[in-house]
Amino acid sequence: MTQEIPGGIPRIGDLAPDFKALTTQGELELSKWQDGKWVILFSHPADFTPVCSTELTEFARRSAEFDKLNTKLIGLSIDSIHSHMAWRENLKAILGVSINYPMIADIDMKVAKLYGMLHDNASATATVRAVFLIDPKRVVRALVYYPLNVGRNIDEIVRLLTGLQTADKHGCACPVNWQPGDKVIVPPPKNETELAERDSHKEYERIDFYLRKKSLS
C-alpha cells in the first residue's frame, strides 16, 4: 500500500508528496497538474549556472519525446520566480531554446525538503541534481541523485522511463543495457504449473528455467 511521506527522501513505491508551488507557468498543485500523466520532477542547484543551463535546454529540446511517452516535465530550484524568468529568457537568447515546461521557485525550500533534495554535506543552500519518475497514480517509480558538479544523462532518463512503461504494459522486466526494441525478460515461474506453461512457449529464448527472454514485436 502506497503512502505519502511527510519528509525525507520518498522511496520507490511511496506516494509522491503533493504540493502547491509558484512556477514560471503560475501556481500549480502537483496532483491536479499531473492530470493522469507521468511526471519527471528534477531539481538543479541554482539558476544561471553552466551545467544546469545545459540540462534545462536538453530537456526542452527533447520535450517531444517526453510528450510521446505521456510525460510532463517540471524543474525546481530555490531561486526566485524573477530569477527563473530571467534565466529562461537568457537561455533562449544564447542557446536558441525555449523552456516549455514549468520551473518551481522554491524560495522557502518546502518542495526541496519534501523530496529530500537538500543534502547538507553537499550544500545547505542548493539542491542536488535529483530526478523523480512519478507514474500516473502519483507513485514514485524511480529516483536518481547526481552530485552538484556532474550533469544528468537525458538518454538514460528516457530509457528508464520507457523501461518502466514497457514493464508495466507487458508484465515483464528489462535486462541490463535494455533499449526499446530489445528482448525483455519473462517473469520467472513461481510453481511447476507456471514452469510447464513457459516451456510451451517455443518463441521464448530459454537461457535457463528461471531466465527466459521474449521479443515484443
MDAnalysis code that builds the backbone (N, CA, C; Angstrom):
import MDAnalysis as mda
import numpy as np

u = mda.Universe.empty(651, n_residues=217, atom_resindex=np.repeat(np.arange(217), 3), trajectory=True)
u.add_TopologyAttr("name", ["N", "CA", "C"] * 217)
u.add_TopologyAttr("resid", np.arange(1, 218))
u.add_TopologyAttr("resname", ["MET", "THR", "GLN", "GLU", "ILE", "PRO", "GLY", "GLY", "ILE", "PRO", "ARG", "ILE", "GLY", "ASP", "LEU", "ALA", "PRO", "ASP", "PHE", "LYS", "ALA", "LEU", "THR", "THR", "GLN", "GLY", "GLU", "LEU", "GLU", "LEU", "SER", "LYS", "TRP", "GLN", "ASP", "GLY", "LYS", "TRP", "VAL", "ILE", "LEU", "PHE", "SER", "HIS", "PRO", "ALA", "ASP", "PHE", "THR", "PRO", "VAL", "CYS", "SER", "THR", "GLU", "LEU", "THR", "GLU", "PHE", "ALA", "ARG", "ARG", "SER", "ALA", "GLU", "PHE", "ASP", "LYS", "LEU", "ASN", "THR", "LYS", "LEU", "ILE", "GLY", "LEU", "SER", "ILE", "ASP", "SER", "ILE", "HIS", "SER", "HIS", "MET", "ALA", "TRP", "ARG", "GLU", "ASN", "LEU", "LYS", "ALA", "ILE", "LEU", "GLY", "VAL", "SER", "ILE", "ASN", "TYR", "PRO", "MET", "ILE", "ALA", "ASP", "ILE", "ASP", "MET", "LYS", "VAL", "ALA", "LYS", "LEU", "TYR", "GLY", "MET", "LEU", "HIS", "ASP", "ASN", "ALA", "SER", "ALA", "THR", "ALA", "THR", "VAL", "ARG", "ALA", "VAL", "PHE", "LEU", "ILE", "ASP", "PRO", "LYS", "ARG", "VAL", "VAL", "ARG", "ALA", "LEU", "VAL", "TYR", "TYR", "PRO", "LEU", "ASN", "VAL", "GLY", "ARG", "ASN", "ILE", "ASP", "GLU", "ILE", "VAL", "ARG", "LEU", "LEU", "THR", "GLY", "LEU", "GLN", "THR", "ALA", "ASP", "LYS", "HIS", "GLY", "CYS", "ALA", "CYS", "PRO", "VAL", "ASN", "TRP", "GLN", "PRO", "GLY", "ASP", "LYS", "VAL", "ILE", "VAL", "PRO", "PRO", "PRO", "LYS", "ASN", "GLU", "THR", "GLU", "LEU", "ALA", "GLU", "ARG", "ASP", "SER", "HIS", "LYS", "GLU", "TYR", "GLU", "ARG", "ILE", "ASP", "PHE", "TYR", "LEU", "ARG", "LYS", "LYS", "SER", "LEU", "SER"])
u.atoms.positions = np.array([
    [0.846, -1.197, 0.000],
    [0.000, 0.000, 0.000],
    [0.877, 1.242, 0.000],
    [0.596, 2.154, -0.934],
    [1.395, 3.366, -1.013],
    [1.009, 4.335, 0.079],
    [1.983, 5.152, 0.487],
    [1.705, 6.155, 1.483],
    [2.481, 7.421, 1.168],
    [1.920, 8.551, 1.546],
    [2.580, 9.820, 1.312],
    [3.532, 10.093, 2.468],
    [4.791, 10.343, 2.144],
    [5.829, 10.541, 3.148],
    [5.931, 12.031, 3.481],
    [5.853, 12.411, 4.759],
    [5.855, 13.830, 5.118],
    [7.206, 14.512, 5.000],
    [8.307, 13.793, 4.937],
    [9.622, 14.405, 4.841],
    [10.660, 13.371, 4.492],
    [11.924, 13.804, 4.307],
    [12.973, 12.884, 3.930],
    [12.945, 12.614, 2.441],
    [13.527, 11.500, 2.036],
    [13.578, 11.128, 0.630],
    [12.488, 10.099, 0.349],
    [11.501, 10.427, -0.490],
    [10.491, 9.426, -0.848],
    [11.163, 8.218, -1.504],
    [10.654, 7.049, -1.198],
    [11.226, 5.826, -1.719],
    [10.397, 5.296, -2.868],
    [10.978, 4.359, -3.617],
    [10.234, 3.700, -4.692],
    [9.010, 3.017, -4.101],
    [7.862, 3.275, -4.684],
    [6.616, 2.706, -4.196],
    [5.828, 3.641, -3.301],
    [6.465, 4.713, -2.804],
    [5.755, 5.701, -1.989],
    [4.905, 6.608, -2.872],
    [3.850, 7.144, -2.293],
    [3.072, 8.172, -2.970],
    [3.892, 9.450, -2.961],
    [4.103, 10.030, -4.119],
    [4.894, 11.259, -4.203],
    [4.193, 12.367, -3.426],
    [4.895, 13.055, -2.548],
    [4.270, 14.126, -1.767],
    [3.616, 15.176, -2.662],
    [2.401, 15.524, -2.332],
    [1.700, 16.558, -3.091],
    [2.168, 17.924, -2.599],
    [2.030, 18.930, -3.441],
    [2.420, 20.280, -3.042],
    [1.771, 21.312, -3.955],
    [1.672, 22.524, -3.445],
    [1.316, 23.687, -4.248],
    [2.557, 24.561, -4.331],
    [2.832, 25.115, -5.509],
    [4.044, 25.911, -5.672],
    [3.861, 26.943, -6.765],
    [4.604, 28.028, -6.627],
    [4.648, 29.051, -7.660],
    [5.655, 28.619, -8.716],
    [5.255, 28.677, -9.979],
    [6.129, 28.279, -11.083],
    [6.112, 29.349, -12.172],
    [6.951, 29.151, -13.154],
    [7.004, 30.065, -14.292],
    [5.722, 30.020, -15.122],
    [4.869, 29.042, -14.869],
    [3.583, 28.952, -15.558],
    [2.419, 29.157, -14.594],
    [2.699, 29.851, -13.477],
    [1.670, 30.126, -12.485],
    [1.691, 29.129, -11.347],
    [0.807, 29.321, -10.373],
    [0.740, 28.395, -9.240],
    [0.121, 27.086, -9.699],
    [0.680, 25.987, -9.243],
    [0.120, 24.679, -9.574],
    [0.145, 23.767, -8.365],
    [-0.732, 22.793, -8.394],
    [-0.785, 21.728, -7.394],
    [-0.450, 20.436, -8.111],
    [0.575, 19.742, -7.653],
    [1.089, 18.578, -8.376],
    [-0.011, 17.594, -8.754],
    [-0.841, 17.203, -7.795],
    [-1.840, 16.163, -8.046],
    [-2.835, 16.563, -9.124],
    [-3.143, 17.854, -9.226],
    [-4.081, 18.326, -10.256],
    [-3.362, 18.575, -11.576],
    [-2.187, 19.166, -11.505],
    [-1.427, 19.473, -12.709],
    [-1.019, 18.206, -13.446],
    [-0.758, 17.134, -12.706],
    [-0.311, 15.883, -13.306],
    [-1.308, 15.361, -14.332],
    [-2.590, 15.415, -14.003],
    [-3.668, 15.129, -14.961],
    [-3.517, 13.766, -15.641],
    [-3.216, 12.735, -14.838],
    [-3.180, 11.374, -15.369],
    [-1.955, 11.033, -16.188],
    [-0.924, 11.840, -16.126],
    [0.290, 11.579, -16.892],
    [1.448, 11.193, -15.972],
    [2.503, 10.683, -16.572],
    [3.749, 10.502, -15.851],
    [4.375, 11.877, -15.622],
    [5.188, 11.989, -14.600],
    [5.874, 13.249, -14.295],
    [7.354, 12.968, -14.038],
    [8.204, 13.811, -14.605],
    [9.616, 13.829, -14.224],
    [9.859, 15.141, -13.503],
    [10.107, 15.038, -12.202],
    [10.413, 16.188, -11.349],
    [11.917, 16.193, -11.115],
    [12.566, 17.292, -11.482],
    [14.017, 17.338, -11.306],
    [14.437, 18.680, -10.714],
    [15.482, 18.636, -9.915],
    [15.986, 19.848, -9.271],
    [17.354, 20.208, -9.823],
    [17.680, 21.498, -9.753],
    [19.005, 21.962, -10.145],
    [19.534, 22.880, -9.049],
    [20.856, 22.917, -8.874],
    [21.435, 23.649, -7.743],
    [21.129, 25.144, -7.723],
    [21.185, 25.804, -8.892],
    [20.970, 27.253, -8.909],
    [20.757, 27.736, -10.332],
    [20.088, 28.860, -10.469],
    [19.909, 29.482, -11.778],
    [21.223, 30.083, -12.266],
    [21.309, 30.264, -13.570],
    [22.473, 30.882, -14.199],
    [23.772, 30.147, -13.859],
    [23.691, 28.825, -13.820],
    [24.888, 28.010, -13.634],
    [25.123, 27.189, -14.908],
    [26.375, 26.942, -15.272],
    [26.672, 26.339, -16.576],
    [26.076, 24.953, -16.799],
    [26.310, 24.025, -15.857],
    [25.823, 22.658, -16.062],
    [24.298, 22.629, -16.117],
    [23.659, 23.346, -15.229],
    [22.196, 23.387, -15.209],
    [21.637, 23.944, -16.510],
    [22.323, 24.920, -17.067],
    [21.866, 25.512, -18.332],
    [21.837, 24.468, -19.440],
    [22.850, 23.588, -19.464],
    [22.868, 22.542, -20.485],
    [21.759, 21.521, -20.246],
    [21.467, 21.233, -18.990],
    [20.425, 20.244, -18.674],
    [19.038, 20.765, -19.033],
    [18.735, 21.982, -18.607],
    [17.404, 22.534, -18.861],
    [17.108, 22.618, -20.353],
    [18.098, 23.061, -21.117],
    [17.861, 23.185, -22.549],
    [17.748, 21.824, -23.227],
    [18.487, 20.824, -22.741],
    [18.383, 19.492, -23.346],
    [17.025, 18.862, -23.048],
    [16.520, 19.029, -21.824],
    [15.158, 18.573, -21.529],
    [14.173, 19.235, -22.485],
    [14.335, 20.540, -22.703],
    [13.408, 21.276, -23.575],
    [13.530, 20.821, -25.024],
    [14.754, 20.623, -25.500],
    [14.949, 20.175, -26.881],
    [14.258, 18.844, -27.145],
    [14.202, 18.013, -26.108],
    [13.665, 16.667, -26.284],
    [12.251, 16.522, -25.728],
    [11.592, 17.640, -25.567],
    [10.251, 17.621, -24.965],
    [9.267, 16.786, -25.781],
    [9.445, 16.734, -27.102],
    [8.534, 15.935, -27.935],
    [8.624, 14.451, -27.578],
    [9.826, 13.971, -27.224],
    [9.987, 12.574, -26.808],
    [9.189, 12.303, -25.540],
    [9.255, 13.232, -24.600],
    [8.521, 13.049, -23.356],
    [7.017, 13.154, -23.582],
    [6.603, 14.020, -24.499],
    [5.184, 14.108, -24.840],
    [4.674, 12.769, -25.357],
    [5.449, 12.117, -26.226],
    [5.051, 10.822, -26.783],
    [4.980, 9.750, -25.706],
    [5.733, 9.943, -24.637],
    [5.727, 8.992, -23.526],
    [4.727, 9.399, -22.438],
    [3.805, 10.299, -22.784],
    [2.734, 10.722, -21.870],
    [3.312, 11.269, -20.564],
    [4.350, 12.097, -20.697],
    [5.109, 12.541, -19.532],
    [5.254, 14.057, -19.512],
    [5.049, 14.643, -18.319],
    [5.262, 16.063, -18.108],
    [6.573, 16.292, -17.379],
    [7.239, 17.382, -17.713],
    [8.482, 17.770, -17.059],
    [8.225, 18.948, -16.134],
    [8.923, 18.971, -15.006],
    [8.853, 20.128, -14.112],
    [10.174, 20.243, -13.356],
    [10.780, 21.431, -13.425],
    [12.060, 21.670, -12.774],
    [11.894, 22.442, -11.478],
    [12.961, 22.484, -10.689],
    [12.909, 23.147, -9.388],
    [14.293, 23.647, -8.985],
    [14.344, 24.852, -8.424],
    [15.488, 25.282, -7.620],
    [14.956, 26.246, -6.574],
    [15.810, 26.634, -5.640],
    [15.345, 27.506, -4.559],
    [15.568, 28.981, -4.889],
    [15.726, 29.282, -6.185],
    [15.805, 30.670, -6.631],
    [14.391, 31.249, -6.804],
    [14.332, 32.568, -7.009],
    [13.050, 33.267, -7.105],
    [12.419, 33.102, -8.483],
    [11.153, 33.417, -8.568],
    [10.446, 33.356, -9.843],
    [11.040, 34.356, -10.832],
    [11.487, 35.512, -10.345],
    [12.087, 36.516, -11.232],
    [13.409, 36.007, -11.798],
    [14.190, 35.315, -10.983],
    [15.431, 34.724, -11.462],
    [15.148, 33.654, -12.511],
    [14.150, 32.819, -12.246],
    [13.763, 31.785, -13.213],
    [13.389, 32.402, -14.556],
    [12.568, 33.429, -14.510],
    [12.103, 34.056, -15.741],
    [13.271, 34.665, -16.516],
    [14.154, 35.342, -15.793],
    [15.316, 35.945, -16.446],
    [16.216, 34.883, -17.062],
    [16.404, 33.772, -16.354],
    [17.252, 32.681, -16.855],
    [16.645, 32.071, -18.118],
    [15.330, 31.865, -18.113],
    [14.652, 31.328, -19.291],
    [14.896, 32.221, -20.505],
    [14.761, 33.519, -20.308],
    [14.980, 34.452, -21.406],
    [16.429, 34.430, -21.871],
    [17.355, 34.301, -20.933],
    [18.772, 34.237, -21.268],
    [19.093, 32.989, -22.085],
    [18.553, 31.852, -21.674],
    [18.809, 30.604, -22.400],
    [18.244, 30.653, -23.814],
    [17.086, 31.277, -23.946],
    [16.504, 31.429, -25.285],
    [17.394, 32.303, -26.160],
    [17.966, 33.357, -25.565],
    [18.799, 34.291, -26.323],
    [20.141, 33.689, -26.710],
    [20.784, 32.959, -25.786],
    [22.140, 32.480, -26.057],
    [22.198, 31.088, -26.672],
    [21.164, 30.268, -26.425],
    [21.173, 28.895, -26.934],
    [20.027, 28.607, -27.904],
    [19.112, 29.556, -28.045],
    [18.019, 29.400, -29.003],
    [16.994, 28.360, -28.612],
    [16.856, 28.110, -27.320],
    [15.927, 27.082, -26.845],
    [14.933, 27.711, -25.868],
    [13.647, 27.474, -26.104],
    [12.607, 27.943, -25.189],
    [12.292, 26.854, -24.178],
    [12.299, 27.200, -22.905],
    [11.959, 26.234, -21.860],
    [10.436, 26.171, -21.782],
    [9.885, 25.055, -22.231],
    [8.428, 24.958, -22.383],
    [7.749, 24.192, -21.250],
    [8.459, 23.962, -20.171],
    [7.867, 23.286, -19.017],
    [8.009, 24.215, -17.806],
    [7.191, 24.018, -16.771],
    [7.261, 24.917, -15.608],
    [8.492, 24.689, -14.759],
    [8.949, 25.762, -14.135],
    [10.067, 25.713, -13.202],
    [9.587, 26.250, -11.863],
    [9.732, 25.453, -10.810],
    [9.259, 25.817, -9.475],
    [10.239, 26.775, -8.811],
    [9.715, 27.874, -8.278],
    [10.509, 28.800, -7.471],
    [10.308, 28.418, -6.009],
    [11.239, 27.660, -5.473],
    [11.079, 27.052, -4.155],
    [11.863, 27.832, -3.093],
    [11.562, 29.117, -2.975],
    [12.307, 30.005, -2.078],
    [12.301, 29.496, -0.636],
    [11.156, 28.996, -0.169],
    [11.074, 28.525, 1.218],
    [11.572, 27.086, 1.388],
    [12.030, 26.474, 0.295],
    [12.595, 25.119, 0.293],
    [11.561, 24.055, 0.676],
    [10.309, 24.385, 0.597],
    [9.259, 23.446, 1.015],
    [9.277, 22.166, 0.181],
    [9.298, 22.327, -1.137],
    [9.274, 21.149, -2.009],
    [10.602, 20.404, -1.927],
    [11.703, 21.153, -1.883],
    [13.021, 20.525, -1.792],
    [13.126, 19.635, -0.554],
    [12.577, 20.100, 0.557],
    [12.622, 19.303, 1.783],
    [11.690, 18.097, 1.690],
    [10.532, 18.266, 1.062],
    [9.602, 17.141, 0.898],
    [10.242, 15.990, 0.123],
    [11.094, 16.345, -0.839],
    [11.684, 15.341, -1.716],
    [13.151, 15.048, -1.406],
    [13.640, 15.535, -0.260],
    [14.995, 15.216, 0.149],
    [16.053, 15.705, -0.818],
    [15.842, 16.896, -1.376],
    [16.759, 17.434, -2.380],
    [17.907, 18.249, -1.782],
    [17.848, 18.514, -0.479],
    [18.905, 19.270, 0.184],
    [19.791, 18.306, 0.965],
    [21.027, 18.206, 0.559],
    [21.989, 17.318, 1.220],
    [23.039, 18.194, 1.879],
    [22.990, 18.291, 3.186],
    [23.812, 19.254, 3.920],
    [25.304, 19.097, 3.671],
    [25.750, 17.865, 3.471],
    [27.182, 17.657, 3.260],
    [27.635, 18.091, 1.867],
    [26.666, 18.311, 0.975],
    [26.990, 18.859, -0.350],
    [26.813, 20.365, -0.344],
    [25.644, 20.824, 0.147],
    [25.367, 22.255, 0.277],
    [24.087, 22.418, 1.065],
    [24.073, 23.378, 1.957],
    [22.869, 23.640, 2.744],
    [21.952, 24.632, 2.056],
    [22.427, 25.201, 0.951],
    [21.650, 26.259, 0.289],
    [21.372, 25.974, -1.185],
    [21.738, 24.794, -1.662],
    [21.492, 24.430, -3.059],
    [21.012, 22.985, -3.124],
    [20.066, 22.742, -4.012],
    [19.554, 21.380, -4.181],
    [20.512, 20.559, -5.030],
    [20.665, 19.288, -4.701],
    [21.432, 18.386, -5.548],
    [20.619, 18.112, -6.807],
    [21.220, 17.411, -7.750],
    [20.523, 17.114, -9.007],
    [19.666, 15.858, -8.814],
    [18.485, 16.036, -8.305],
    [17.571, 14.917, -8.076],
    [16.643, 14.743, -9.271],
    [16.280, 13.496, -9.545],
    [15.310, 13.181, -10.592],
    [14.317, 12.172, -10.025],
    [13.032, 12.507, -10.088],
    [11.974, 11.596, -9.656],
    [11.095, 11.251, -10.838],
    [10.880, 9.952, -11.059],
    [9.932, 9.485, -12.064],
    [8.680, 9.045, -11.334],
    [7.576, 9.721, -11.631],
    [6.319, 9.535, -10.908],
    [5.261, 9.065, -11.899],
    [4.578, 7.972, -11.573],
    [3.610, 7.414, -12.527],
    [2.253, 8.109, -12.432],
    [1.314, 7.775, -13.314],
    [0.018, 8.466, -13.325],
    [-0.787, 8.336, -12.037],
    [-0.458, 7.359, -11.195],
    [-1.122, 7.228, -9.900],
    [-0.375, 7.995, -8.806],
    [0.593, 8.785, -9.183],
    [1.439, 9.610, -8.305],
    [2.320, 8.754, -7.404],
    [2.702, 7.602, -7.883],
    [3.600, 6.728, -7.145],
    [5.024, 6.931, -7.670],
    [5.983, 7.063, -6.762],
    [7.384, 7.185, -7.150],
    [7.860, 5.837, -7.689],
    [8.298, 5.832, -8.937],
    [8.731, 4.590, -9.565],
    [10.248, 4.490, -9.684],
    [10.924, 5.619, -9.687],
    [12.382, 5.615, -9.738],
    [12.884, 6.973, -9.260],
    [14.075, 6.996, -8.692],
    [14.703, 8.247, -8.297],
    [16.204, 8.110, -8.478],
    [16.802, 9.184, -8.950],
    [18.240, 9.208, -9.201],
    [18.791, 10.521, -8.647],
    [19.906, 10.434, -7.932],
    [20.547, 11.630, -7.386],
    [21.940, 11.772, -7.997],
    [22.231, 12.970, -8.476],
    [23.532, 13.291, -9.039],
    [24.202, 14.350, -8.164],
    [25.537, 14.410, -8.167],
    [26.223, 15.452, -7.407],
    [26.064, 16.814, -8.073],
    [26.500, 17.848, -7.388],
    [26.362, 19.203, -7.902],
    [27.177, 19.429, -9.166],
    [28.268, 18.680, -9.341],
    [29.201, 19.010, -10.413],
    [29.184, 18.064, -11.600],
    [28.192, 17.185, -11.704],
    [28.080, 16.288, -12.857],
    [26.652, 16.328, -13.388],
    [26.512, 16.612, -14.669],
    [25.186, 16.721, -15.262],
    [24.531, 15.366, -15.494],
    [23.221, 15.413, -15.656],
    [22.447, 14.201, -15.894],
    [22.578, 13.706, -17.324],
    [22.284, 12.429, -17.521],
    [22.246, 11.831, -18.855],
    [20.783, 11.698, -19.264],
    [20.339, 12.547, -20.167],
    [18.928, 12.551, -20.560],
    [18.570, 11.263, -21.298],
    [19.532, 10.707, -22.053],
    [19.279, 9.426, -22.725],
    [18.887, 8.360, -21.711],
    [19.584, 8.320, -20.578],
    [19.295, 7.299, -19.567],
    [17.942, 7.550, -18.913],
    [17.590, 8.810, -18.713],
    [16.283, 9.118, -18.126],
    [15.165, 8.658, -19.061],
    [15.335, 8.897, -20.366],
    [14.350, 8.434, -21.348],
    [14.291, 6.910, -21.361],
    [15.455, 6.261, -21.318],
    [15.492, 4.791, -21.311],
    [14.808, 4.217, -20.081],
    [15.076, 4.823, -18.929],
    [14.468, 4.366, -17.678],
    [12.959, 4.528, -17.714],
    [12.498, 5.670, -18.173],
    [11.061, 5.918, -18.291],
    [10.416, 4.928, -19.243],
    [11.027, 4.715, -20.397],
    [10.487, 3.776, -21.384],
    [10.475, 2.356, -20.829],
    [11.521, 1.989, -20.097],
    [11.572, 0.659, -19.499],
    [10.465, 0.434, -18.488],
    [10.204, 1.432, -17.650],
    [9.124, 1.318, -16.670],
    [7.774, 1.157, -17.367],
    [7.540, 1.936, -18.391],
    [6.274, 1.861, -19.104],
    [6.131, 0.532, -19.843],
    [7.228, 0.037, -20.394],
    [7.207, -1.254, -21.090],
    [6.928, -2.391, -20.111],
    [7.594, -2.359, -18.969],
    [7.387, -3.403, -17.956],
    [5.948, -3.403, -17.452],
    [5.389, -2.214, -17.239],
    [4.000, -2.109, -16.789],
    [3.038, -2.681, -17.827],
    [3.250, -2.322, -19.071],
    [2.323, -2.708, -20.139],
    [2.354, -4.200, -20.428],
    [3.548, -4.795, -20.382],
    [3.700, -6.187, -20.823],
    [3.950, -7.169, -19.680],
    [4.001, -6.688, -18.443],
    [4.220, -7.590, -17.328],
    [5.550, -8.306, -17.415],
    [6.588, -7.577, -17.764],
    [7.891, -8.182, -17.972],
    [8.939, -7.397, -17.189],
    [10.200, -7.718, -17.402],
    [11.310, -6.962, -16.831],
    [12.284, -6.641, -17.954],
    [13.106, -5.620, -17.753],
    [14.053, -5.196, -18.777],
    [15.471, -5.530, -18.320],
    [16.226, -6.269, -19.120],
    [17.569, -6.702, -18.711],
    [18.593, -5.571, -18.794],
    [19.815, -5.885, -18.419],
    [20.917, -4.936, -18.443],
    [21.062, -4.320, -19.840],
    [21.285, -3.019, -19.869],
    [21.513, -2.271, -21.104],
    [20.334, -2.331, -22.077],
    [19.156, -2.665, -21.568],
    [17.975, -2.767, -22.433],
    [17.704, -1.442, -23.128],
    [17.320, -1.565, -24.404],
    [16.876, -0.424, -25.192],
    [15.554, -0.785, -25.852],
    [14.696, 0.209, -26.139],
    [13.429, -0.081, -26.807],
    [13.646, -0.925, -28.067],
    [12.884, -1.992, -28.195],
    [13.025, -2.918, -29.313],
    [13.794, -4.172, -28.953],
    [14.568, -4.120, -27.865],
    [15.291, -5.313, -27.410],
    [14.327, -6.312, -26.769],
    [14.796, -7.545, -26.627],
    [14.011, -8.560, -25.930],
    [13.883, -8.201, -24.450],
    [12.785, -8.638, -23.861],
    [12.557, -8.416, -22.432],
    [12.598, -9.759, -21.716],
    [12.631, -9.700, -20.389],
    [12.706, -10.918, -19.587],
    [11.320, -11.324, -19.111],
    [11.003, -12.603, -19.311],
    [9.742, -13.162, -18.838],
    [9.856, -13.391, -17.329],
    [8.851, -13.032, -16.535],
    [8.925, -13.264, -15.089],
    [9.216, -14.741, -14.788],
    [10.054, -15.048, -13.810],
    [10.380, -16.439, -13.501],
    [9.156, -17.176, -12.970],
    [9.069, -18.487, -13.200],
    [7.912, -19.254, -12.732],
    [7.897, -19.383, -11.215],
    [6.691, -19.361, -10.659],
    [6.540, -19.462, -9.207],
    [6.205, -20.877, -8.754],
    [5.831, -21.738, -9.693],
    [5.472, -23.107, -9.342],
    [5.616, -23.994, -10.581],
    [5.344, -25.292, -10.435],
    [5.521, -26.237, -11.537],
    [4.577, -25.955, -12.690],
    [3.363, -25.503, -12.372],
    [2.390, -25.211, -13.428],
    [2.890, -24.074, -14.317],
    [3.415, -23.024, -13.691],
    [3.929, -21.895, -14.468],
    [5.174, -22.307, -15.257],
    [5.992, -23.185, -14.689],
    [7.171, -23.667, -15.400],
    [6.760, -24.408, -16.666],
    [5.761, -25.273, -16.550],
    [5.280, -26.016, -17.715],
    [4.680, -25.071, -18.751],
    [3.970, -24.056, -18.267],
    [3.354, -23.085, -19.187],
    [4.422, -22.346, -19.979],
    [5.505, -21.983, -19.322],
    [6.584, -21.286, -20.027],
    [7.284, -22.199, -21.018],
    [7.403, -23.487, -20.687],
    [8.021, -24.442, -21.610],
    [7.212, -24.583, -22.896],
    [5.914, -24.265, -22.844],
    [5.063, -24.393, -24.027],
    [5.282, -23.255, -25.019],
    [5.953, -22.189, -24.592],
    [6.192, -21.034, -25.465],
    [7.514, -21.229, -26.208],
    [7.442, -21.818, -27.370],
    [8.655, -22.105, -28.130],
    [9.333, -20.842, -28.644],
    [8.575, -19.723, -28.642],
    [9.164, -18.470, -29.129],
    [10.063, -17.807, -28.090],
    [9.990, -18.282, -26.844],
    [10.850, -17.710, -25.815],
    [12.292, -18.158, -26.014],
    [13.228, -17.286, -25.753],
    [14.638, -17.653, -25.731],
    [14.951, -18.202, -24.339],
    [15.216, -19.515, -24.263],
    [15.441, -20.159, -22.973],
    [16.924, -20.186, -22.650],
    [17.320, -19.463, -21.624],
    [18.695, -19.467, -21.153],
    [18.840, -20.444, -19.994],
    [17.845, -20.461, -19.116],
    [17.710, -21.454, -18.054],
    [16.244, -21.411, -17.636],
    [15.844, -22.310, -16.726],
    [14.423, -22.395, -16.393],
    [13.892, -21.097, -15.810],
    [14.771, -20.337, -15.132],
    [14.324, -19.110, -14.487],
    [14.610, -17.859, -15.322],
    [15.358, -18.017, -16.416],
    [15.777, -16.877, -17.229],
    [15.411, -17.113, -18.686],
    [14.374, -16.403, -19.104],
    [13.909, -16.504, -20.478],
    [13.621, -15.117, -21.024],
    [13.882, -14.962, -22.298],
    [13.617, -13.679, -22.937],
    [12.598, -13.851, -24.037],
    [11.923, -12.740, -24.352],
    [10.983, -12.772, -25.469],
    [11.010, -11.422, -26.178],
    [10.616, -11.478, -27.445],
    [10.505, -10.268, -28.226],
    [9.098, -9.717, -28.106],
    [8.970, -8.399, -28.088],
    [7.649, -7.769, -28.015],
    [7.122, -7.415, -29.408],
    [7.930, -7.621, -30.429],
    [7.499, -7.269, -31.780],
    [6.816, -8.447, -32.456],
])
